[in-house]
Amino acid sequence: MKCLYKILLFSSLILQELFTFGQNEVLVGAIRWDAWVGSGHPVGFAVENALSPPQYHYRVPFFGEITGPATVKIKGTSQE
């Protein structure tokens, strides 16, 4: 069983290299549903800071607010 696991792991790594060969950019992403709580929580504060630069404003969720050229407010705790 360990041998089969090692073969599968190795082959998946090889396939990943074959499919991504020549690409200069790695796309990685994750959605943290607990991050839309606003600046009253450390995670929410970090998300607001991360999305504050103008080049990331397009990632602000629909309930967020762009409050300035380099500031956003994201508080998704309301059910309205």
Secondary structure by P-SEA (a helix, b strand, c coil): caaaaaaaaaaaaaaaaaaaccccbbbbbbbccccccccccaaaaaaaaaacccccccccccccccccccbbbbbccccc
